[in-house]
Amino acid sequence: MVEPISLNKYRKEKAKAAQKQQAKENRVLFGATKSEKNLLKASDEKAKKELENKRLDD
């Protein structure tokens, strides 16, 4: 005989799988590792400092 299944449990599992798939797509589109973000931030700060040092005083 076949075991009865809980439709609520099935629905939740299906929703969780959809959320995992969406998260995977978002990681590809928007994701950057923490080290990449820190590297980008450091290079932005360096460029800002260099620009500030080239500023002429009035």
Biopython code that builds the backbone (N, CA, C, O; Angstrom):
import numpy as np
from Bio.PDB.StructureBuilder import StructureBuilder

atoms = [
    (1, "MET", "N", (0.831, -1.178, 0.000)),
    (1, "MET", "CA", (0.000, 0.000, 0.000)),
    (1, "MET", "C", (0.885, 1.256, 0.000)),
    (1, "MET", "O", (1.987, 1.242, 0.548)),
    (2, "VAL", "N", (0.418, 2.291, -0.590)),
    (2, "VAL", "CA", (1.169, 3.523, -0.726)),
    (2, "VAL", "C", (1.019, 4.355, 0.546)),
    (2, "VAL", "O", (-0.061, 4.466, 1.126)),
    (3, "GLU", "N", (2.154, 4.937, 0.954)),
    (3, "GLU", "CA", (2.133, 5.809, 2.129)),
    (3, "GLU", "C", (1.410, 7.109, 1.783)),
    (3, "GLU", "O", (1.603, 7.652, 0.695)),
    (4, "PRO", "N", (0.591, 7.605, 2.685)),
    (4, "PRO", "CA", (-0.048, 8.901, 2.436)),
    (4, "PRO", "C", (0.996, 10.016, 2.529)),
    (4, "PRO", "O", (1.920, 9.954, 3.340)),
    (5, "ILE", "N", (0.831, 11.026, 1.689)),
    (5, "ILE", "CA", (1.770, 12.138, 1.709)),
    (5, "ILE", "C", (1.062, 13.378, 2.208)),
    (5, "ILE", "O", (-0.137, 13.565, 1.999)),
    (6, "SER", "N", (1.814, 14.201, 2.857)),
    (6, "SER", "CA", (1.274, 15.455, 3.346)),
    (6, "SER", "C", (1.437, 16.501, 2.240)),
    (6, "SER", "O", (2.557, 16.825, 1.844)),
    (7, "LEU", "N", (0.342, 17.010, 1.759)),
    (7, "LEU", "CA", (0.406, 18.002, 0.685)),
    (7, "LEU", "C", (1.045, 19.296, 1.170)),
    (7, "LEU", "O", (1.715, 19.985, 0.401)),
    (8, "ASN", "N", (0.841, 19.627, 2.433)),
    (8, "ASN", "CA", (1.438, 20.830, 2.992)),
    (8, "ASN", "C", (2.966, 20.698, 3.003)),
    (8, "ASN", "O", (3.680, 21.645, 2.670)),
    (9, "LYS", "N", (3.454, 19.529, 3.386)),
    (9, "LYS", "CA", (4.889, 19.284, 3.408)),
    (9, "LYS", "C", (5.455, 19.345, 1.991)),
    (9, "LYS", "O", (6.521, 19.921, 1.772)),
    (10, "TYR", "N", (4.752, 18.761, 1.041)),
    (10, "TYR", "CA", (5.178, 18.793, -0.355)),
    (10, "TYR", "C", (5.239, 20.234, -0.863)),
    (10, "TYR", "O", (6.186, 20.616, -1.552)),
    (11, "ARG", "N", (4.233, 21.024, -0.523)),
    (11, "ARG", "CA", (4.190, 22.427, -0.955)),
    (11, "ARG", "C", (5.375, 23.201, -0.381)),
    (11, "ARG", "O", (6.002, 23.992, -1.085)),
    (12, "LYS", "N", (5.680, 22.976, 0.892)),
    (12, "LYS", "CA", (6.794, 23.672, 1.526)),
    (12, "LYS", "C", (8.132, 23.269, 0.905)),
    (12, "LYS", "O", (8.997, 24.118, 0.690)),
    (13, "GLU", "N", (8.302, 21.985, 0.619)),
    (13, "GLU", "CA", (9.533, 21.519, -0.012)),
    (13, "GLU", "C", (9.704, 22.127, -1.399)),
    (13, "GLU", "O", (10.809, 22.499, -1.792)),
    (14, "LYS", "N", (8.610, 22.223, -2.128)),
    (14, "LYS", "CA", (8.653, 22.811, -3.469)),
    (14, "LYS", "C", (9.017, 24.298, -3.386)),
    (14, "LYS", "O", (9.808, 24.790, -4.190)),
    (15, "ALA", "N", (8.439, 25.007, -2.415)),
    (15, "ALA", "CA", (8.740, 26.430, -2.239)),
    (15, "ALA", "C", (10.200, 26.626, -1.839)),
    (15, "ALA", "O", (10.857, 27.554, -2.310)),
    (16, "LYS", "N", (10.704, 25.754, -0.975)),
    (16, "LYS", "CA", (12.096, 25.861, -0.538)),
    (16, "LYS", "C", (13.046, 25.628, -1.707)),
    (16, "LYS", "O", (14.065, 26.307, -1.825)),
    (17, "ALA", "N", (12.719, 24.682, -2.561)),
    (17, "ALA", "CA", (13.545, 24.411, -3.739)),
    (17, "ALA", "C", (13.548, 25.617, -4.681)),
    (17, "ALA", "O", (14.579, 25.959, -5.261)),
    (18, "ALA", "N", (12.395, 26.251, -4.826)),
    (18, "ALA", "CA", (12.311, 27.439, -5.681)),
    (18, "ALA", "C", (13.140, 28.579, -5.096)),
    (18, "ALA", "O", (13.800, 29.306, -5.838)),
    (19, "GLN", "N", (13.112, 28.741, -3.782)),
    (19, "GLN", "CA", (13.896, 29.792, -3.137)),
    (19, "GLN", "C", (15.391, 29.533, -3.304)),
    (19, "GLN", "O", (16.160, 30.466, -3.534)),
    (20, "LYS", "N", (15.805, 28.274, -3.189)),
    (20, "LYS", "CA", (17.216, 27.942, -3.377)),
    (20, "LYS", "C", (17.656, 28.242, -4.802)),
    (20, "LYS", "O", (18.765, 28.731, -5.016)),
    (21, "GLN", "N", (16.809, 27.957, -5.770)),
    (21, "GLN", "CA", (17.133, 28.239, -7.165)),
    (21, "GLN", "C", (17.248, 29.744, -7.389)),
    (21, "GLN", "O", (18.158, 30.198, -8.082)),
    (22, "GLN", "N", (16.340, 30.514, -6.812)),
    (22, "GLN", "CA", (16.386, 31.971, -6.945)),
    (22, "GLN", "C", (17.646, 32.526, -6.290)),
    (22, "GLN", "O", (18.278, 33.434, -6.830)),
    (23, "ALA", "N", (18.013, 31.990, -5.135)),
    (23, "ALA", "CA", (19.222, 32.433, -4.448)),
    (23, "ALA", "C", (20.461, 32.131, -5.285)),
    (23, "ALA", "O", (21.392, 32.935, -5.340)),
    (24, "LYS", "N", (20.470, 30.983, -5.930)),
    (24, "LYS", "CA", (21.592, 30.609, -6.787)),
    (24, "LYS", "C", (21.730, 31.589, -7.949)),
    (24, "LYS", "O", (22.838, 32.011, -8.282)),
    (25, "GLU", "N", (20.612, 31.948, -8.562)),
    (25, "GLU", "CA", (20.632, 32.908, -9.670)),
    (25, "GLU", "C", (21.092, 34.280, -9.186)),
    (25, "GLU", "O", (21.847, 34.959, -9.882)),
    (26, "ASN", "N", (20.646, 34.694, -8.005)),
    (26, "ASN", "CA", (21.042, 35.995, -7.466)),
    (26, "ASN", "C", (22.530, 36.031, -7.136)),
    (26, "ASN", "O", (23.175, 37.064, -7.314)),
    (27, "ARG", "N", (23.080, 34.924, -6.660)),
    (27, "ARG", "CA", (24.514, 34.884, -6.369)),
    (27, "ARG", "C", (25.319, 35.102, -7.636)),
    (27, "ARG", "O", (26.361, 35.757, -7.613)),
    (28, "VAL", "N", (24.839, 34.556, -8.735)),
    (28, "VAL", "CA", (25.547, 34.725, -10.004)),
    (28, "VAL", "C", (25.433, 36.172, -10.478)),
    (28, "VAL", "O", (26.417, 36.755, -10.933)),
    (29, "LEU", "N", (24.245, 36.749, -10.374)),
    (29, "LEU", "CA", (24.028, 38.099, -10.892)),
    (29, "LEU", "C", (24.641, 39.180, -10.011)),
    (29, "LEU", "O", (25.297, 40.091, -10.517)),
    (30, "PHE", "N", (24.435, 39.092, -8.701)),
    (30, "PHE", "CA", (24.784, 40.185, -7.810)),
    (30, "PHE", "C", (25.929, 39.868, -6.867)),
    (30, "PHE", "O", (26.465, 40.766, -6.217)),
    (31, "GLY", "N", (26.303, 38.627, -6.788)),
    (31, "GLY", "CA", (27.216, 38.194, -5.745)),
    (31, "GLY", "C", (28.656, 38.582, -5.984)),
    (31, "GLY", "O", (29.161, 38.530, -7.105)),
    (32, "ALA", "N", (29.289, 38.962, -4.928)),
    (32, "ALA", "CA", (30.724, 39.165, -4.893)),
    (32, "ALA", "C", (31.173, 38.684, -3.525)),
    (32, "ALA", "O", (30.512, 38.936, -2.517)),
    (33, "THR", "N", (32.282, 38.002, -3.499)),
    (33, "THR", "CA", (32.745, 37.498, -2.218)),
    (33, "THR", "C", (33.186, 38.661, -1.344)),
    (33, "THR", "O", (33.413, 39.771, -1.825)),
    (34, "LYS", "N", (33.303, 38.387, -0.067)),
    (34, "LYS", "CA", (33.691, 39.430, 0.871)),
    (34, "LYS", "C", (35.075, 39.971, 0.524)),
    (34, "LYS", "O", (35.310, 41.175, 0.619)),
    (35, "SER", "N", (35.980, 39.101, 0.126)),
    (35, "SER", "CA", (37.325, 39.547, -0.232)),
    (35, "SER", "C", (37.299, 40.427, -1.480)),
    (35, "SER", "O", (38.058, 41.393, -1.569)),
    (36, "GLU", "N", (36.444, 40.108, -2.436)),
    (36, "GLU", "CA", (36.318, 40.944, -3.636)),
    (36, "GLU", "C", (35.778, 42.319, -3.280)),
    (36, "GLU", "O", (36.247, 43.329, -3.804)),
    (37, "LYS", "N", (34.783, 42.359, -2.381)),
    (37, "LYS", "CA", (34.225, 43.640, -1.950)),
    (37, "LYS", "C", (35.274, 44.470, -1.224)),
    (37, "LYS", "O", (35.378, 45.676, -1.452)),
    (38, "ASN", "N", (36.055, 43.830, -0.347)),
    (38, "ASN", "CA", (37.098, 44.549, 0.381)),
    (38, "ASN", "C", (38.167, 45.070, -0.562)),
    (38, "ASN", "O", (38.649, 46.189, -0.387)),
    (39, "LEU", "N", (38.545, 44.284, -1.554)),
    (39, "LEU", "CA", (39.537, 44.707, -2.532)),
    (39, "LEU", "C", (39.033, 45.905, -3.333)),
    (39, "LEU", "O", (39.776, 46.858, -3.570)),
    (40, "LEU", "N", (37.784, 45.854, -3.743)),
    (40, "LEU", "CA", (37.192, 46.961, -4.489)),
    (40, "LEU", "C", (37.120, 48.220, -3.632)),
    (40, "LEU", "O", (37.405, 49.317, -4.112)),
    (41, "LYS", "N", (36.744, 48.065, -2.375)),
    (41, "LYS", "CA", (36.659, 49.202, -1.455)),
    (41, "LYS", "C", (38.036, 49.821, -1.246)),
    (41, "LYS", "O", (38.170, 51.045, -1.233)),
    (42, "ALA", "N", (39.060, 48.983, -1.081)),
    (42, "ALA", "CA", (40.418, 49.479, -0.873)),
    (42, "ALA", "C", (40.913, 50.236, -2.103)),
    (42, "ALA", "O", (41.544, 51.285, -1.968)),
    (43, "SER", "N", (40.637, 49.724, -3.286)),
    (43, "SER", "CA", (41.082, 50.412, -4.497)),
    (43, "SER", "C", (40.337, 51.731, -4.690)),
    (43, "SER", "O", (40.918, 52.699, -5.182)),
    (44, "ASP", "N", (39.063, 51.784, -4.313)),
    (44, "ASP", "CA", (38.310, 53.033, -4.384)),
    (44, "ASP", "C", (38.875, 54.071, -3.422)),
    (44, "ASP", "O", (39.007, 55.245, -3.768)),
    (45, "GLU", "N", (39.207, 53.630, -2.211)),
    (45, "GLU", "CA", (39.775, 54.554, -1.226)),
    (45, "GLU", "C", (41.133, 55.064, -1.688)),
    (45, "GLU", "O", (41.446, 56.240, -1.504)),
    (46, "LYS", "N", (41.943, 54.194, -2.285)),
    (46, "LYS", "CA", (43.257, 54.593, -2.782)),
    (46, "LYS", "C", (43.106, 55.630, -3.891)),
    (46, "LYS", "O", (43.827, 56.627, -3.913)),
    (47, "ALA", "N", (42.182, 55.400, -4.800)),
    (47, "ALA", "CA", (41.954, 56.346, -5.894)),
    (47, "ALA", "C", (41.454, 57.682, -5.354)),
    (47, "ALA", "O", (41.840, 58.741, -5.850)),
    (48, "LYS", "N", (40.600, 57.631, -4.345)),
    (48, "LYS", "CA", (40.083, 58.861, -3.747)),
    (48, "LYS", "C", (41.210, 59.651, -3.077)),
    (48, "LYS", "O", (41.256, 60.876, -3.188)),
    (49, "LYS", "N", (42.117, 58.958, -2.384)),
    (49, "LYS", "CA", (43.243, 59.630, -1.729)),
    (49, "LYS", "C", (44.171, 60.253, -2.758)),
    (49, "LYS", "O", (44.642, 61.374, -2.571)),
    (50, "GLU", "N", (44.439, 59.533, -3.846)),
    (50, "GLU", "CA", (45.303, 60.066, -4.896)),
    (50, "GLU", "C", (44.685, 61.307, -5.523)),
    (50, "GLU", "O", (45.388, 62.277, -5.806)),
    (51, "LEU", "N", (43.397, 61.281, -5.738)),
    (51, "LEU", "CA", (42.710, 62.433, -6.307)),
    (51, "LEU", "C", (42.751, 63.612, -5.342)),
    (51, "LEU", "O", (42.938, 64.755, -5.757)),
    (52, "GLU", "N", (42.576, 63.332, -4.060)),
    (52, "GLU", "CA", (42.612, 64.385, -3.042)),
    (52, "GLU", "C", (44.011, 65.000, -2.960)),
    (52, "GLU", "O", (44.140, 66.206, -2.749)),
    (53, "ASN", "N", (45.044, 64.199, -3.123)),
    (53, "ASN", "CA", (46.415, 64.709, -3.059)),
    (53, "ASN", "C", (46.748, 65.581, -4.264)),
    (53, "ASN", "O", (47.627, 66.438, -4.172)),
    (54, "LYS", "N", (46.078, 65.388, -5.372)),
    (54, "LYS", "CA", (46.341, 66.176, -6.575)),
    (54, "LYS", "C", (45.554, 67.480, -6.607)),
    (54, "LYS", "O", (45.734, 68.302, -7.506)),
    (55, "ARG", "N", (44.687, 67.662, -5.627)),
    (55, "ARG", "CA", (43.863, 68.866, -5.580)),
    (55, "ARG", "C", (44.743, 70.094, -5.326)),
    (55, "ARG", "O", (45.654, 70.053, -4.499)),
    (56, "LEU", "N", (44.469, 71.161, -6.028)),
    (56, "LEU", "CA", (45.214, 72.403, -5.855)),
    (56, "LEU", "C", (44.542, 73.253, -4.792)),
    (56, "LEU", "O", (43.316, 73.344, -4.729)),
    (57, "ASP", "N", (45.370, 73.876, -3.952)),
    (57, "ASP", "CA", (44.829, 74.773, -2.928)),
    (57, "ASP", "C", (44.639, 76.160, -3.516)),
    (57, "ASP", "O", (45.445, 76.615, -4.328)),
    (58, "ASP", "N", (43.591, 76.816, -3.111)),
    (58, "ASP", "CA", (43.330, 78.176, -3.598)),
    (58, "ASP", "C", (43.914, 79.196, -2.665)),
    (58, "ASP", "O", (43.795, 80.396, -2.910)),
]
sb = StructureBuilder()
sb.init_structure("model")
sb.init_model(0)
sb.init_chain("A")
sb.init_seg("    ")
for serial, (resi, resn, name, xyz) in enumerate(atoms, 1):
    if name == "N":
        sb.init_residue(resn, " ", resi, " ")
    sb.init_atom(name, np.array(xyz, "f"), 0.0, 1.0, " ", f" {name:<3s}", serial, name[0])
structure = sb.get_structure()
